[in-house]
């Protein structure tokens, strides 16, 4: 089986009732590279082909719907995104926990998982977690947990919980989510160095839509913002960045394990050789690029250390609130305490990992992390 770009276009037009293609053609390059990679590597199962067709159709259809919404509501593009907070860092460094804790504060506005797939129309005011589309996603949670197995032990997002902006930049086909799910070497390398302006501008347009009915100060999580942090500040000049830090050897092993566990869902196997070849540099860039920018913009970046967050998460959050100059009160603290009580570590199973299962030692990958560890000596 193969797919062409016309197959994806036809599927998106059918899904949207014949909406025109996106106003800008920036989505096309990434999609073409992905489709060529899939055909050349020839590793997808039948279910894998069905899965990527559905994913790519959904991405393009969502992009078309966003553009149509802006055409019909041109004033939305003038809506400011004011002092948004972005949580980034190497994967597996506590970004999810931090985003969920901050989401308990009604003053913060997260993008929920169901919204990422259903941007248009935005939820009615006050109905973020009662919208029928939200309830439909939440109803799938039990099935997802049952099927996901070890992936859920590492990372699980309920349908009504905060999610990553990878889903939004994927609508421009410039997303790490699309680079790590399957064996796509050309796309992976292209993404590491491509211009992300169009993807981040599209992301901004989505946020403008979502805040028309449910406004608030955005708190958004995407570890791979680390890779594109310069573009982040170009698109959102007054952004406040929270950078999470953890022993990079532990984070590396955990990330490899989580990614490897999900790949056999659509490919003939996890292709560990591919992961060993392509992922170390990518994960190292999650550290190198923000390290460089943090020296240029120290006042715009707040550092959070994983061990501190595990030991005393509320103390870490109080420091964040002080840095943001947000109000910390009894209600804020009670909401976070309730979340911590209901979501203990290993809630969905224990996530075990090691460098050795990927054929690495610390010495093998130490050069990737040496500069970072000189500035942030967090290795155990």
Helices and strands as residue ranges (DSSP letters): H 5-16, H 27-41, H 46-72, G 74-78, E 85-89, H 95-103, E 108-109, H 113-117, H 132-139, H 141-148, H 150-154, H 166-169, G 170-172, H 176-180, H 185-193, H 197-210, E 217-221, G 223-226, H 229-235, E 240-245, H 248-263, H 272-296, G 298-300, E 301-305, H 306-311, H 313-324, H 330-342, G 356-358, H 362-375
